[in-house]
Amino acid sequence: MTEENVIPKSRYKLRKNNFGEKETYSHSQYLVEVSATGEILATDTQLTYNGGLAERFLAMFSDARGGNVAWCHNRNYPEMRKESLVNSTLKH
């Protein structure tokens, strides 16, 4: 059930737009906006490379397959980017 005509208590909101995932990349965007007016204060666009044909083919033979397990980066990175976007936008 969704309530209608509810006045938000928060002055700002964080929204995520997913633009879909293609064969070799995905595209998403976080937006910080004013709840009352919808004015966008900041955006963070993320393009993620999923590897080319050779990388995906070789990943099929690893125990980890082609998923996130085989990535060599901090898994909390998307959360850290989101937190940084909100903090730097609403700092003052």
C-alpha positions in Angstrom: 0.0 0.0 0.0 1.3 3.4 -0.9 0.2 6.6 0.8 -0.6 9.6 -1.3 -0.2 13.3 -0.6 2.3 12.7 2.2 4.5 15.6 3.1 8.1 14.4 3.5 9.9 15.2 6.7 13.3 15.3 5.0 14.3 18.4 3.1 16.4 16.4 0.7 16.3 13.0 -0.9 18.7 10.7 -2.7 17.4 9.0 -5.8 19.0 6.5 -8.1 18.3 6.2 -11.8 19.3 3.0 -13.6 19.8 3.4 -17.3 20.2 -0.3 -17.9 23.0 -2.8 -18.4 24.4 -3.5 -21.8 26.7 -6.4 -22.7 29.9 -4.6 -21.8 28.9 -1.8 -19.4 26.2 -0.5 -17.1 25.1 3.1 -16.5 23.5 4.5 -13.3 23.2 7.9 -11.7 22.6 9.1 -8.1 20.8 12.5 -7.6 20.5 14.6 -4.5 17.4 16.8 -4.8 15.2 19.1 -2.7 12.1 17.2 -1.7 9.7 20.1 -1.9 10.7 21.4 -5.3 12.5 18.6 -7.1 15.5 20.9 -7.7 18.6 18.7 -8.4 21.5 19.8 -6.2 24.1 17.2 -7.3 24.5 14.2 -9.5 27.0 11.3 -9.6 27.0 9.3 -12.9 28.6 5.9 -12.7 29.7 3.9 -15.8 30.9 0.4 -15.0 32.9 -1.6 -17.5 31.9 -5.3 -17.4 34.9 -6.5 -19.5 35.3 -7.4 -23.1 34.7 -10.7 -24.8 38.1 -12.1 -23.8 37.7 -11.2 -20.1 34.2 -12.6 -19.9 35.3 -15.8 -21.7 38.2 -16.4 -19.4 36.1 -15.6 -16.3 33.9 -18.6 -17.3 36.8 -20.9 -16.4 37.5 -19.4 -12.9 35.9 -20.7 -9.8 34.4 -17.2 -9.2 32.9 -17.0 -12.7 32.3 -13.6 -14.0 30.6 -12.1 -11.0 31.7 -9.6 -8.3 33.8 -12.2 -6.5 36.6 -11.8 -9.0 36.7 -8.0 -8.9 39.9 -6.4 -7.5 38.4 -3.4 -5.8 36.7 -2.4 -2.6 33.2 -3.7 -2.6 32.0 -0.8 -0.5 33.0 1.7 -3.2 29.5 2.4 -4.5 28.3 3.1 -0.9 31.4 5.3 -0.3 30.6 7.3 -3.4 27.0 7.8 -2.4 28.0 8.9 1.1 30.6 11.3 -0.3 28.0 12.8 -2.7 25.5 13.5 0.0 28.0 14.8 2.5 29.7 17.1 0.1 26.4 18.4 -1.2 24.7 19.1 2.1 27.8 20.1 4.0 26.7 23.7 4.6 
